[in-house]
Amino acid sequence: MSKIASAQGGWEPQRQNNFLLSFEPDGVDLSMIQFALSQFPFPEINTVTKTTPWVNQVRKWAAGPVEYPSVTLQLFDYVDKGVARAVEQWHNLVWTPGDGKIHLAAQYKCQGSLIMFAPDMTAHRREWTLHGCYPRGFKHGDWNMASGDQVIVSVNLEIDWITPVTLYQSSAG
């Protein structure tokens, strides 16, 4: 059960819906994504781990690079805003359906910006830069003649790495 309420002396809960996400690939206008956001999981950060048997135990250590598994971005589709079409155009920078050509990474990878903020949008801001972002694939959503629900476009997003810009910035110091 979610208990969204602040207590005296602080402890304001971070709400799941207080975030912005943006991408700027060359040649594709994705500005509407901020207004079409449905869900975006914060990318997982995994360190490759190795193990060694030791007596009757196993010892573990960080032995390799950090990996960021792909994430699924979900967007509300709108008839008059072309959300699905913009995602498809970005994916076409990766692979062209007509000739099957895979393009150079410099043509489709871009940076993204992820910002999480407090309800007042002024304090306690957290911001990350997402590097090497591109759509590995996408789905135009589920269509159902018996439903009146809004179509959700799903984008399988690859991210090379993440760097913090500001973490836990507070106007209170």
C-alpha positions in Angstrom: 0.0 0.0 0.0 1.4 3.4 -1.0 1.4 6.1 1.7 2.0 9.3 -0.1 2.0 12.0 2.5 4.8 14.1 4.0 5.5 14.1 7.7 6.5 17.0 9.9 10.2 17.5 9.6 10.6 16.2 6.1 10.3 12.7 4.6 8.5 13.9 1.5 8.0 10.8 -0.7 9.4 10.7 -4.2 6.5 10.2 -6.6 6.8 7.9 -9.6 5.2 10.5 -11.9 7.6 13.4 -11.3 10.1 12.8 -14.1 10.9 14.1 -17.6 12.7 12.2 -20.4 14.0 13.5 -23.7 16.1 12.3 -26.7 17.5 14.3 -29.6 18.5 12.1 -32.5 19.6 13.9 -35.6 16.8 14.4 -38.1 13.9 13.2 -35.9 11.7 15.4 -33.7 11.0 13.5 -30.5 9.9 16.6 -28.5 6.4 15.1 -28.0 7.8 12.2 -25.9 7.8 14.4 -22.8 4.0 14.8 -23.2 3.4 11.1 -24.2 5.3 9.4 -21.4 3.5 6.5 -19.8 6.3 4.4 -18.2 10.1 4.4 -18.1 12.0 2.1 -15.7 15.3 3.6 -14.5 18.0 1.6 -16.3 19.5 -1.2 -14.3 23.2 -1.0 -13.6 25.0 -4.3 -13.4 28.6 -5.0 -12.7 29.9 -8.3 -14.2 30.7 -10.6 -11.4 33.1 -13.6 -11.3 33.1 -16.3 -8.7 35.8 -18.6 -7.4 35.2 -21.7 -5.3 36.9 -21.5 -2.0 36.7 -24.5 0.4 33.0 -25.0 0.8 32.1 -21.5 -0.2 32.1 -19.2 -3.2 33.9 -15.9 -3.3 32.6 -13.1 -5.6 34.3 -10.1 -7.1 33.7 -7.4 -9.7 35.6 -8.6 -12.6 34.3 -6.9 -15.7 32.6 -3.9 -17.2 29.3 -2.4 -16.1 26.3 -3.4 -18.2 23.1 -1.6 -18.8 20.4 -4.1 -20.0 17.8 -2.7 -22.5 14.7 -1.0 -21.1 11.2 -0.6 -22.4 9.9 2.9 -22.8 6.1 3.1 -23.0 4.4 6.1 -24.7 0.8 7.0 -25.1 -0.1 7.3 -28.8 -2.1 10.3 -30.0 -3.9 10.5 -33.3 -2.8 14.1 -34.1 0.8 14.1 -32.6 2.5 11.3 -34.5 4.2 9.6 -31.5 4.4 6.2 -33.1 5.5 7.7 -36.4 8.4 9.6 -34.7 9.5 6.4 -32.9 9.4 4.6 -36.3 11.5 7.3 -37.9 14.1 7.0 -35.2 14.2 3.3 -35.6 14.6 3.8 -39.4 17.9 5.5 -38.6 19.0 2.2 -37.3 17.6 0.0 -40.0 15.8 0.9 -43.2 12.8 -1.4 -44.0 12.9 -0.8 -47.8 16.5 -2.0 -48.4 17.4 -3.7 -45.1 20.4 -1.4 -44.6 21.9 -1.2 -41.1 23.2 2.4 -40.6 26.2 3.6 -38.8 25.9 4.1 -35.0 26.8 7.8 -35.4 23.5 8.2 -37.4 21.1 6.7 -34.8 22.7 6.9 -31.4 22.0 10.0 -29.3 22.1 11.3 -25.8 19.0 11.4 -23.6 18.2 13.4 -20.5 16.3 11.9 -17.5 15.2 14.3 -14.8 13.4 13.4 -11.6 12.0 16.2 -9.4 9.9 16.9 -6.3 6.3 17.9 -6.7 7.1 21.6 -6.5 9.6 21.1 -9.4 12.2 23.4 -7.7 14.0 21.4 -5.1 15.5 17.9 -4.7 16.2 17.6 -8.4 18.1 14.5 -9.8 19.3 14.4 -13.3 21.2 11.9 -15.5 22.6 11.9 -19.0 21.8 8.7 -21.0 24.6 8.0 -23.5 24.4 6.0 -26.7 20.6 5.6 -26.8 18.8 4.0 -29.7 15.7 2.0 -30.3 16.5 -1.6 -30.8 12.9 -2.3 -31.7 9.4 -1.0 -31.1 5.8 -2.1 -31.1 2.9 0.0 -32.3 0.8 -1.3 -29.4 -2.1 -3.6 -28.9 -5.2 -3.0 -31.0 -8.5 -4.5 -29.8 -12.0 -3.8 -31.3 -13.6 -4.5 -27.9 -11.5 -1.9 -26.0 -11.6 1.8 -25.6 -8.2 2.0 -24.0 -5.5 4.3 -25.4 -2.8 2.7 -27.6 0.6 2.3 -25.9 3.7 2.4 -28.1 6.5 0.3 -26.6 10.2 1.1 -27.5 13.0 -1.4 -26.6 15.7 1.1 -25.8 19.4 0.4 -25.6 21.6 2.6 -23.5 25.4 2.4 -23.5 26.0 4.2 -20.1 24.6 6.7 -17.7 26.3 9.6 -15.9 24.8 11.7 -13.1 24.5 15.4 -13.8 23.0 16.4 -10.4 22.0 13.9 -7.7 19.9 14.9 -4.7 20.3 18.6 -5.3 18.4 20.4 -2.6 17.5 24.1 -2.3 17.8 23.5 1.5 21.5 22.7 1.0 
